[in-house]
């Protein structure tokens, strides 16, 4: 009878613990509520090539980007464009209508760019340093 009582007592304790966990009660050694995880910044920044601010414009321009983010241009226009940084360090490629450029990443600084097909089309990407990233290079 003693062994049977011990089995029942253990069963009751296990059921009580299971019910407490299912109801959201924490164990006695819990550390308390967990803070929500901050949302990560979007990995891509998209710059539109479109006739938004007049013929052959970029939007946004200037575009503000963090140094850990990837930049892509989307040709929302009806003609082909070819995006390059003014210092020629990056060539994002030729963009047919409704296509995306190759993704690029650049260091902190101001990066003027233009369309190699339509040189009057100009824009700027302003890249800010992330925490712990030095602010050198690429500045005009």
Buried (B, 14 or more C-beta within 10 A) or exposed (E): EEEEEEEEEEEEEEEEEEEEEEEEEEEEEEEEEEEEEEEEEEEEBBBBBBBEEEEBBBBBBBBEBBBBBBBBBBBBBEBBBBBBBEEEEBBBBBBEEEBBBBBBEBBBBEBBBBBBBBEEBBBBBBBEBEEEBEEEEBEE
